[in-house]
Amino acid sequence: MKKQKVVTLDLSGCQSLGEIHQRIKKAFAFPDFYGENWSAFWDLLWSECDADRIVVLGLGCFPEKYQWHIDKMQEILQRLKEHRAKYDEQIEIELHS
């Protein structure tokens, strides 16, 4: 039985959009050329992420000014799930406040 690969992204206490992207880079082990924007997140997520499960923590602690970014990240994670389903691959996405 294959061991499940889990990526945990803890966004608790983030104070800026740059910090969000730095935590994304570290959690997903993205290369140094990660562009720290949502297009780059999508590009590397579908091409480099081999996780079976992604757990995102700390979503409920952001000020309103970051809500668009949090929504965008969730949209991209959902798109990854749909993309993998097309190829009969499963990925669990867990979002926690």
Jmol script that loads the backbone (N, CA, C; Angstrom):
load data "model"
ATOM      1  N   MET A   1       0.836  -1.192   0.000  1.00  0.00           N
ATOM      2  CA  MET A   1       0.000   0.000   0.000  1.00  0.00           C
ATOM      3  C   MET A   1       0.879   1.254   0.000  1.00  0.00           C
ATOM      4  N   LYS A   2       0.601   2.140  -0.919  1.00  0.00           N
ATOM      5  CA  LYS A   2       1.364   3.376  -1.056  1.00  0.00           C
ATOM      6  C   LYS A   2       1.040   4.330   0.085  1.00  0.00           C
ATOM      7  N   LYS A   3       2.073   4.929   0.656  1.00  0.00           N
ATOM      8  CA  LYS A   3       1.875   5.913   1.713  1.00  0.00           C
ATOM      9  C   LYS A   3       1.352   7.202   1.092  1.00  0.00           C
ATOM     10  N   GLN A   4       0.351   7.772   1.722  1.00  0.00           N
ATOM     11  CA  GLN A   4      -0.267   8.992   1.226  1.00  0.00           C
ATOM     12  C   GLN A   4       0.650  10.190   1.462  1.00  0.00           C
ATOM     13  N   LYS A   5       0.846  10.990   0.421  1.00  0.00           N
ATOM     14  CA  LYS A   5       1.638  12.218   0.559  1.00  0.00           C
ATOM     15  C   LYS A   5       0.698  13.363   0.898  1.00  0.00           C
ATOM     16  N   VAL A   6       0.982  14.006   2.032  1.00  0.00           N
ATOM     17  CA  VAL A   6       0.150  15.103   2.517  1.00  0.00           C
ATOM     18  C   VAL A   6       0.974  16.381   2.535  1.00  0.00           C
ATOM     19  N   VAL A   7       0.413  17.453   1.980  1.00  0.00           N
ATOM     20  CA  VAL A   7       1.010  18.781   2.067  1.00  0.00           C
ATOM     21  C   VAL A   7       0.131  19.585   3.010  1.00  0.00           C
ATOM     22  N   THR A   8       0.760  20.141   4.054  1.00  0.00           N
ATOM     23  CA  THR A   8       0.033  20.987   4.996  1.00  0.00           C
ATOM     24  C   THR A   8       0.521  22.414   4.830  1.00  0.00           C
ATOM     25  N   LEU A   9      -0.424  23.297   4.523  1.00  0.00           N
ATOM     26  CA  LEU A   9      -0.142  24.722   4.354  1.00  0.00           C
ATOM     27  C   LEU A   9      -0.783  25.452   5.522  1.00  0.00           C
ATOM     28  N   ASP A  10       0.023  25.929   6.438  1.00  0.00           N
ATOM     29  CA  ASP A  10      -0.487  26.637   7.611  1.00  0.00           C
ATOM     30  C   ASP A  10      -0.327  28.133   7.393  1.00  0.00           C
ATOM     31  N   LEU A  11      -1.437  28.808   7.226  1.00  0.00           N
ATOM     32  CA  LEU A  11      -1.430  30.249   6.976  1.00  0.00           C
ATOM     33  C   LEU A  11      -1.734  31.057   8.236  1.00  0.00           C
ATOM     34  N   SER A  12      -1.810  30.401   9.367  1.00  0.00           N
ATOM     35  CA  SER A  12      -2.095  31.081  10.632  1.00  0.00           C
ATOM     36  C   SER A  12      -1.088  32.195  10.883  1.00  0.00           C
ATOM     37  N   GLY A  13      -1.603  33.358  11.194  1.00  0.00           N
ATOM     38  CA  GLY A  13      -0.747  34.481  11.554  1.00  0.00           C
ATOM     39  C   GLY A  13      -0.089  35.216  10.408  1.00  0.00           C
ATOM     40  N   CYS A  14      -0.390  34.870   9.170  1.00  0.00           N
ATOM     41  CA  CYS A  14       0.193  35.596   8.038  1.00  0.00           C
ATOM     42  C   CYS A  14      -0.210  37.064   8.107  1.00  0.00           C
ATOM     43  N   GLN A  15       0.746  37.925   7.821  1.00  0.00           N
ATOM     44  CA  GLN A  15       0.508  39.360   7.902  1.00  0.00           C
ATOM     45  C   GLN A  15       0.510  40.066   6.547  1.00  0.00           C
ATOM     46  N   SER A  16       0.853  39.338   5.480  1.00  0.00           N
ATOM     47  CA  SER A  16       0.906  39.978   4.169  1.00  0.00           C
ATOM     48  C   SER A  16       0.727  38.938   3.076  1.00  0.00           C
ATOM     49  N   LEU A  17       0.427  39.415   1.890  1.00  0.00           N
ATOM     50  CA  LEU A  17       0.291  38.533   0.737  1.00  0.00           C
ATOM     51  C   LEU A  17       1.631  37.860   0.423  1.00  0.00           C
ATOM     52  N   GLY A  18       2.714  38.593   0.584  1.00  0.00           N
ATOM     53  CA  GLY A  18       4.031  38.016   0.364  1.00  0.00           C
ATOM     54  C   GLY A  18       4.309  36.853   1.306  1.00  0.00           C
ATOM     55  N   GLU A  19       3.881  36.985   2.551  1.00  0.00           N
ATOM     56  CA  GLU A  19       4.075  35.902   3.515  1.00  0.00           C
ATOM     57  C   GLU A  19       3.226  34.687   3.145  1.00  0.00           C
ATOM     58  N   ILE A  20       2.026  34.928   2.638  1.00  0.00           N
ATOM     59  CA  ILE A  20       1.184  33.818   2.171  1.00  0.00           C
ATOM     60  C   ILE A  20       1.925  33.032   1.105  1.00  0.00           C
ATOM     61  N   HIS A  21       2.471  33.735   0.121  1.00  0.00           N
ATOM     62  CA  HIS A  21       3.170  33.056  -0.966  1.00  0.00           C
ATOM     63  C   HIS A  21       4.462  32.384  -0.493  1.00  0.00           C
ATOM     64  N   GLN A  22       5.145  32.964   0.473  1.00  0.00           N
ATOM     65  CA  GLN A  22       6.343  32.319   1.014  1.00  0.00           C
ATOM     66  C   GLN A  22       5.983  30.997   1.704  1.00  0.00           C
ATOM     67  N   ARG A  23       4.863  30.992   2.410  1.00  0.00           N
ATOM     68  CA  ARG A  23       4.430  29.753   3.064  1.00  0.00           C
ATOM     69  C   ARG A  23       3.978  28.715   2.039  1.00  0.00           C
ATOM     70  N   ILE A  24       3.336  29.177   0.973  1.00  0.00           N
ATOM     71  CA  ILE A  24       2.961  28.270  -0.119  1.00  0.00           C
ATOM     72  C   ILE A  24       4.224  27.643  -0.706  1.00  0.00           C
ATOM     73  N   LYS A  25       5.218  28.476  -1.005  1.00  0.00           N
ATOM     74  CA  LYS A  25       6.473  28.002  -1.595  1.00  0.00           C
ATOM     75  C   LYS A  25       7.119  26.940  -0.720  1.00  0.00           C
ATOM     76  N   LYS A  26       7.151  27.184   0.575  1.00  0.00           N
ATOM     77  CA  LYS A  26       7.784  26.243   1.494  1.00  0.00           C
ATOM     78  C   LYS A  26       6.966  24.951   1.624  1.00  0.00           C
ATOM     79  N   ALA A  27       5.653  25.073   1.818  1.00  0.00           N
ATOM     80  CA  ALA A  27       4.800  23.896   2.024  1.00  0.00           C
ATOM     81  C   ALA A  27       4.823  22.961   0.822  1.00  0.00           C
ATOM     82  N   PHE A  28       4.790  23.525  -0.373  1.00  0.00           N
ATOM     83  CA  PHE A  28       4.748  22.713  -1.590  1.00  0.00           C
ATOM     84  C   PHE A  28       6.135  22.422  -2.156  1.00  0.00           C
ATOM     85  N   ALA A  29       7.162  22.934  -1.487  1.00  0.00           N
ATOM     86  CA  ALA A  29       8.547  22.752  -1.946  1.00  0.00           C
ATOM     87  C   ALA A  29       8.716  23.233  -3.387  1.00  0.00           C
ATOM     88  N   PHE A  30       8.126  24.404  -3.682  1.00  0.00           N
ATOM     89  CA  PHE A  30       8.260  24.987  -5.010  1.00  0.00           C
ATOM     90  C   PHE A  30       9.690  25.504  -5.202  1.00  0.00           C
ATOM     91  N   PRO A  31      10.150  25.525  -6.443  1.00  0.00           N
ATOM     92  CA  PRO A  31      11.520  26.001  -6.721  1.00  0.00           C
ATOM     93  C   PRO A  31      11.652  27.513  -6.492  1.00  0.00           C
ATOM     94  N   ASP A  32      12.888  27.967  -6.473  1.00  0.00           N
ATOM     95  CA  ASP A  32      13.163  29.392  -6.219  1.00  0.00           C
ATOM     96  C   ASP A  32      12.521  30.316  -7.243  1.00  0.00           C
ATOM     97  N   PHE A  33      12.261  29.802  -8.452  1.00  0.00           N
ATOM     98  CA  PHE A  33      11.677  30.668  -9.480  1.00  0.00           C
ATOM     99  C   PHE A  33      10.166  30.841  -9.340  1.00  0.00           C
ATOM    100  N   TYR A  34       9.561  30.292  -8.263  1.00  0.00           N
ATOM    101  CA  TYR A  34       8.127  30.497  -8.029  1.00  0.00           C
ATOM    102  C   TYR A  34       7.846  31.994  -8.028  1.00  0.00           C
ATOM    103  N   GLY A  35       6.923  32.418  -8.874  1.00  0.00           N
ATOM    104  CA  GLY A  35       6.664  33.838  -9.100  1.00  0.00           C
ATOM    105  C   GLY A  35       5.829  34.545  -8.053  1.00  0.00           C
ATOM    106  N   GLU A  36       5.378  33.828  -7.031  1.00  0.00           N
ATOM    107  CA  GLU A  36       4.594  34.407  -5.939  1.00  0.00           C
ATOM    108  C   GLU A  36       3.384  35.201  -6.436  1.00  0.00           C
ATOM    109  N   ASN A  37       2.626  34.577  -7.328  1.00  0.00           N
ATOM    110  CA  ASN A  37       1.345  35.121  -7.763  1.00  0.00           C
ATOM    111  C   ASN A  37       0.444  33.928  -8.063  1.00  0.00           C
ATOM    112  N   TRP A  38      -0.834  34.171  -8.295  1.00  0.00           N
ATOM    113  CA  TRP A  38      -1.781  33.060  -8.430  1.00  0.00           C
ATOM    114  C   TRP A  38      -1.600  32.288  -9.720  1.00  0.00           C
ATOM    115  N   SER A  39      -1.144  32.925 -10.772  1.00  0.00           N
ATOM    116  CA  SER A  39      -0.860  32.189 -12.016  1.00  0.00           C
ATOM    117  C   SER A  39       0.297  31.222 -11.807  1.00  0.00           C
ATOM    118  N   ALA A  40       1.332  31.686 -11.136  1.00  0.00           N
ATOM    119  CA  ALA A  40       2.480  30.821 -10.853  1.00  0.00           C
ATOM    120  C   ALA A  40       2.080  29.685  -9.915  1.00  0.00           C
ATOM    121  N   PHE A  41       1.218  29.970  -8.952  1.00  0.00           N
ATOM    122  CA  PHE A  41       0.727  28.935  -8.038  1.00  0.00           C
ATOM    123  C   PHE A  41       0.048  27.824  -8.833  1.00  0.00           C
ATOM    124  N   TRP A  42      -0.857  28.204  -9.729  1.00  0.00           N
ATOM    125  CA  TRP A  42      -1.547  27.206 -10.546  1.00  0.00           C
ATOM    126  C   TRP A  42      -0.552  26.414 -11.407  1.00  0.00           C
ATOM    127  N   ASP A  43       0.339  27.122 -12.079  1.00  0.00           N
ATOM    128  CA  ASP A  43       1.289  26.456 -12.973  1.00  0.00           C
ATOM    129  C   ASP A  43       2.106  25.388 -12.246  1.00  0.00           C
ATOM    130  N   LEU A  44       2.634  25.728 -11.080  1.00  0.00           N
ATOM    131  CA  LEU A  44       3.458  24.768 -10.351  1.00  0.00           C
ATOM    132  C   LEU A  44       2.614  23.731  -9.628  1.00  0.00           C
ATOM    133  N   LEU A  45       1.426  24.109  -9.224  1.00  0.00           N
ATOM    134  CA  LEU A  45       0.565  23.165  -8.520  1.00  0.00           C
ATOM    135  C   LEU A  45       0.211  21.984  -9.418  1.00  0.00           C
ATOM    136  N   TRP A  46      -0.232  22.260 -10.636  1.00  0.00           N
ATOM    137  CA  TRP A  46      -0.636  21.143 -11.495  1.00  0.00           C
ATOM    138  C   TRP A  46       0.543  20.412 -12.104  1.00  0.00           C
ATOM    139  N   SER A  47       1.678  21.084 -12.248  1.00  0.00           N
ATOM    140  CA  SER A  47       2.818  20.409 -12.873  1.00  0.00           C
ATOM    141  C   SER A  47       3.775  19.768 -11.870  1.00  0.00           C
ATOM    142  N   GLU A  48       3.857  20.269 -10.654  1.00  0.00           N
ATOM    143  CA  GLU A  48       4.856  19.800  -9.703  1.00  0.00           C
ATOM    144  C   GLU A  48       4.294  19.113  -8.458  1.00  0.00           C
ATOM    145  N   CYS A  49       3.041  19.359  -8.129  1.00  0.00           N
ATOM    146  CA  CYS A  49       2.487  18.832  -6.881  1.00  0.00           C
ATOM    147  C   CYS A  49       2.009  17.393  -7.068  1.00  0.00           C
ATOM    148  N   ASP A  50       2.603  16.485  -6.313  1.00  0.00           N
ATOM    149  CA  ASP A  50       2.189  15.083  -6.381  1.00  0.00           C
ATOM    150  C   ASP A  50       1.498  14.634  -5.093  1.00  0.00           C
ATOM    151  N   ALA A  51       0.987  15.582  -4.352  1.00  0.00           N
ATOM    152  CA  ALA A  51       0.310  15.272  -3.087  1.00  0.00           C
ATOM    153  C   ALA A  51      -0.992  14.515  -3.338  1.00  0.00           C
ATOM    154  N   ASP A  52      -1.317  13.645  -2.392  1.00  0.00           N
ATOM    155  CA  ASP A  52      -2.595  12.954  -2.399  1.00  0.00           C
ATOM    156  C   ASP A  52      -3.636  13.722  -1.588  1.00  0.00           C
ATOM    157  N   ARG A  53      -3.121  14.582  -0.713  1.00  0.00           N
ATOM    158  CA  ARG A  53      -4.005  15.350   0.164  1.00  0.00           C
ATOM    159  C   ARG A  53      -3.334  16.685   0.475  1.00  0.00           C
ATOM    160  N   ILE A  54      -4.123  17.747   0.413  1.00  0.00           N
ATOM    161  CA  ILE A  54      -3.651  19.082   0.769  1.00  0.00           C
ATOM    162  C   ILE A  54      -4.526  19.583   1.902  1.00  0.00           C
ATOM    163  N   VAL A  55      -3.871  19.989   2.994  1.00  0.00           N
ATOM    164  CA  VAL A  55      -4.565  20.513   4.156  1.00  0.00           C
ATOM    165  C   VAL A  55      -4.148  21.972   4.308  1.00  0.00           C
ATOM    166  N   VAL A  56      -5.139  22.868   4.325  1.00  0.00           N
ATOM    167  CA  VAL A  56      -4.861  24.288   4.487  1.00  0.00           C
ATOM    168  C   VAL A  56      -5.452  24.724   5.822  1.00  0.00           C
ATOM    169  N   LEU A  57      -4.608  25.289   6.668  1.00  0.00           N
ATOM    170  CA  LEU A  57      -5.007  25.738   8.000  1.00  0.00           C
ATOM    171  C   LEU A  57      -4.948  27.257   8.082  1.00  0.00           C
ATOM    172  N   GLY A  58      -5.760  27.828   8.951  1.00  0.00           N
ATOM    173  CA  GLY A  58      -5.677  29.251   9.246  1.00  0.00           C
ATOM    174  C   GLY A  58      -6.407  30.165   8.291  1.00  0.00           C
ATOM    175  N   LEU A  59      -7.368  29.645   7.556  1.00  0.00           N
ATOM    176  CA  LEU A  59      -8.071  30.483   6.571  1.00  0.00           C
ATOM    177  C   LEU A  59      -8.965  31.542   7.203  1.00  0.00           C
ATOM    178  N   GLY A  60      -9.402  31.330   8.419  1.00  0.00           N
ATOM    179  CA  GLY A  60     -10.341  32.261   9.040  1.00  0.00           C
ATOM    180  C   GLY A  60      -9.708  33.442   9.737  1.00  0.00           C
ATOM    181  N   CYS A  61      -8.396  33.580   9.660  1.00  0.00           N
ATOM    182  CA  CYS A  61      -7.739  34.632  10.436  1.00  0.00           C
ATOM    183  C   CYS A  61      -7.263  35.811   9.584  1.00  0.00           C
ATOM    184  N   PHE A  62      -7.766  35.932   8.369  1.00  0.00           N
ATOM    185  CA  PHE A  62      -7.308  37.004   7.490  1.00  0.00           C
ATOM    186  C   PHE A  62      -8.232  38.210   7.534  1.00  0.00           C
ATOM    187  N   PRO A  63      -7.660  39.408   7.463  1.00  0.00           N
ATOM    188  CA  PRO A  63      -8.485  40.611   7.347  1.00  0.00           C
ATOM    189  C   PRO A  63      -9.246  40.598   6.016  1.00  0.00           C
ATOM    190  N   GLU A  64     -10.304  41.344   5.958  1.00  0.00           N
ATOM    191  CA  GLU A  64     -11.162  41.420   4.770  1.00  0.00           C
ATOM    192  C   GLU A  64     -10.366  41.770   3.507  1.00  0.00           C
ATOM    193  N   LYS A  65      -9.319  42.571   3.635  1.00  0.00           N
ATOM    194  CA  LYS A  65      -8.561  42.986   2.442  1.00  0.00           C
ATOM    195  C   LYS A  65      -7.874  41.816   1.737  1.00  0.00           C
ATOM    196  N   TYR A  66      -7.722  40.689   2.417  1.00  0.00           N
ATOM    197  CA  TYR A  66      -7.097  39.510   1.812  1.00  0.00           C
ATOM    198  C   TYR A  66      -8.113  38.490   1.313  1.00  0.00           C
ATOM    199  N   GLN A  67      -9.395  38.752   1.502  1.00  0.00           N
ATOM    200  CA  GLN A  67     -10.407  37.747   1.173  1.00  0.00           C
ATOM    201  C   GLN A  67     -10.374  37.346  -0.297  1.00  0.00           C
ATOM    202  N   TRP A  68     -10.160  38.286  -1.192  1.00  0.00           N
ATOM    203  CA  TRP A  68     -10.097  37.945  -2.617  1.00  0.00           C
ATOM    204  C   TRP A  68      -8.988  36.916  -2.857  1.00  0.00           C
ATOM    205  N   HIS A  69      -7.856  37.104  -2.224  1.00  0.00           N
ATOM    206  CA  HIS A  69      -6.722  36.196  -2.400  1.00  0.00           C
ATOM    207  C   HIS A  69      -7.016  34.810  -1.827  1.00  0.00           C
ATOM    208  N   ILE A  70      -7.662  34.763  -0.689  1.00  0.00           N
ATOM    209  CA  ILE A  70      -8.026  33.486  -0.079  1.00  0.00           C
ATOM    210  C   ILE A  70      -9.029  32.761  -0.977  1.00  0.00           C
ATOM    211  N   ASP A  71     -10.012  33.495  -1.492  1.00  0.00           N
ATOM    212  CA  ASP A  71     -10.980  32.904  -2.421  1.00  0.00           C
ATOM    213  C   ASP A  71     -10.287  32.378  -3.679  1.00  0.00           C
ATOM    214  N   LYS A  72      -9.336  33.137  -4.188  1.00  0.00           N
ATOM    215  CA  LYS A  72      -8.604  32.733  -5.402  1.00  0.00           C
ATOM    216  C   LYS A  72      -7.804  31.457  -5.140  1.00  0.00           C
ATOM    217  N   MET A  73      -7.155  31.376  -3.995  1.00  0.00           N
ATOM    218  CA  MET A  73      -6.390  30.179  -3.667  1.00  0.00           C
ATOM    219  C   MET A  73      -7.311  28.960  -3.583  1.00  0.00           C
ATOM    220  N   GLN A  74      -8.466  29.124  -2.958  1.00  0.00           N
ATOM    221  CA  GLN A  74      -9.417  28.024  -2.852  1.00  0.00           C
ATOM    222  C   GLN A  74      -9.939  27.608  -4.223  1.00  0.00           C
ATOM    223  N   GLU A  75     -10.173  28.583  -5.094  1.00  0.00           N
ATOM    224  CA  GLU A  75     -10.614  28.302  -6.457  1.00  0.00           C
ATOM    225  C   GLU A  75      -9.557  27.485  -7.210  1.00  0.00           C
ATOM    226  N   ILE A  76      -8.299  27.838  -7.051  1.00  0.00           N
ATOM    227  CA  ILE A  76      -7.221  27.121  -7.726  1.00  0.00           C
ATOM    228  C   ILE A  76      -7.101  25.699  -7.190  1.00  0.00           C
ATOM    229  N   LEU A  77      -7.234  25.517  -5.890  1.00  0.00           N
ATOM    230  CA  LEU A  77      -7.188  24.170  -5.312  1.00  0.00           C
ATOM    231  C   LEU A  77      -8.347  23.317  -5.828  1.00  0.00           C
ATOM    232  N   GLN A  78      -9.524  23.911  -5.956  1.00  0.00           N
ATOM    233  CA  GLN A  78     -10.668  23.181  -6.497  1.00  0.00           C
ATOM    234  C   GLN A  78     -10.429  22.818  -7.959  1.00  0.00           C
ATOM    235  N   ARG A  79      -9.820  23.736  -8.699  1.00  0.00           N
ATOM    236  CA  ARG A  79      -9.497  23.457 -10.101  1.00  0.00           C
ATOM    237  C   ARG A  79      -8.509  22.300 -10.214  1.00  0.00           C
ATOM    238  N   LEU A  80      -7.552  22.219  -9.283  1.00  0.00           N
ATOM    239  CA  LEU A  80      -6.608  21.100  -9.272  1.00  0.00           C
ATOM    240  C   LEU A  80      -7.351  19.789  -9.071  1.00  0.00           C
ATOM    241  N   LYS A  81      -8.285  19.791  -8.148  1.00  0.00           N
ATOM    242  CA  LYS A  81      -9.074  18.584  -7.875  1.00  0.00           C
ATOM    243  C   LYS A  81      -9.843  18.150  -9.121  1.00  0.00           C
ATOM    244  N   GLU A  82     -10.464  19.095  -9.806  1.00  0.00           N
ATOM    245  CA  GLU A  82     -11.206  18.799 -11.033  1.00  0.00           C
ATOM    246  C   GLU A  82     -10.274  18.337 -12.151  1.00  0.00           C
ATOM    247  N   HIS A  83      -9.118  18.956 -12.260  1.00  0.00           N
ATOM    248  CA  HIS A  83      -8.127  18.589 -13.278  1.00  0.00           C
ATOM    249  C   HIS A  83      -7.675  17.148 -13.080  1.00  0.00           C
ATOM    250  N   ARG A  84      -7.379  16.788 -11.850  1.00  0.00           N
ATOM    251  CA  ARG A  84      -6.949  15.419 -11.570  1.00  0.00           C
ATOM    252  C   ARG A  84      -8.067  14.411 -11.810  1.00  0.00           C
ATOM    253  N   ALA A  85      -9.291  14.783 -11.521  1.00  0.00           N
ATOM    254  CA  ALA A  85     -10.427  13.870 -11.717  1.00  0.00           C
ATOM    255  C   ALA A  85     -10.571  13.484 -13.188  1.00  0.00           C
ATOM    256  N   LYS A  86     -10.212  14.390 -14.092  1.00  0.00           N
ATOM    257  CA  LYS A  86     -10.271  14.090 -15.520  1.00  0.00           C
ATOM    258  C   LYS A  86      -9.376  12.909 -15.888  1.00  0.00           C
ATOM    259  N   TYR A  87      -8.333  12.696 -15.090  1.00  0.00           N
ATOM    260  CA  TYR A  87      -7.377  11.619 -15.343  1.00  0.00           C
ATOM    261  C   TYR A  87      -7.512  10.489 -14.319  1.00  0.00           C
ATOM    262  N   ASP A  88      -8.702  10.428 -13.704  1.00  0.00           N
ATOM    263  CA  ASP A  88      -8.996   9.407 -12.689  1.00  0.00           C
ATOM    264  C   ASP A  88      -7.999   9.412 -11.538  1.00  0.00           C
ATOM    265  N   GLU A  89      -7.504  10.581 -11.199  1.00  0.00           N
ATOM    266  CA  GLU A  89      -6.616  10.737 -10.046  1.00  0.00           C
ATOM    267  C   GLU A  89      -7.389  11.469  -8.953  1.00  0.00           C
ATOM    268  N   GLN A  90      -7.189  11.015  -7.743  1.00  0.00           N
ATOM    269  CA  GLN A  90      -7.895  11.612  -6.617  1.00  0.00           C
ATOM    270  C   GLN A  90      -6.939  12.500  -5.811  1.00  0.00           C
ATOM    271  N   ILE A  91      -7.473  13.580  -5.279  1.00  0.00           N
ATOM    272  CA  ILE A  91      -6.749  14.416  -4.321  1.00  0.00           C
ATOM    273  C   ILE A  91      -7.778  14.948  -3.332  1.00  0.00           C
ATOM    274  N   GLU A  92      -7.440  14.884  -2.086  1.00  0.00           N
ATOM    275  CA  GLU A  92      -8.303  15.445  -1.048  1.00  0.00           C
ATOM    276  C   GLU A  92      -7.815  16.860  -0.742  1.00  0.00           C
ATOM    277  N   ILE A  93      -8.767  17.774  -0.620  1.00  0.00           N
ATOM    278  CA  ILE A  93      -8.458  19.152  -0.238  1.00  0.00           C
ATOM    279  C   ILE A  93      -9.239  19.414   1.043  1.00  0.00           C
ATOM    280  N   GLU A  94      -8.524  19.770   2.100  1.00  0.00           N
ATOM    281  CA  GLU A  94      -9.159  20.106   3.378  1.00  0.00           C
ATOM    282  C   GLU A  94      -8.855  21.563   3.698  1.00  0.00           C
ATOM    283  N   LEU A  95      -9.894  22.326   3.929  1.00  0.00           N
ATOM    284  CA  LEU A  95      -9.751  23.746   4.252  1.00  0.00           C
ATOM    285  C   LEU A  95     -10.257  23.974   5.674  1.00  0.00           C
ATOM    286  N   HIS A  96      -9.430  24.581   6.503  1.00  0.00           N
ATOM    287  CA  HIS A  96      -9.779  24.810   7.914  1.00  0.00           C
ATOM    288  C   HIS A  96      -9.575  26.268   8.295  1.00  0.00           C
ATOM    289  N   SER A  97     -10.468  26.742   9.105  1.00  0.00           N
ATOM    290  CA  SER A  97     -10.334  28.099   9.653  1.00  0.00           C
ATOM    291  C   SER A  97      -9.257  28.076  10.693  1.00  0.00           C
TER     292      SER A  97
END
end "model"
wireframe off; spacefill off
backbone 0.3
color backbone group
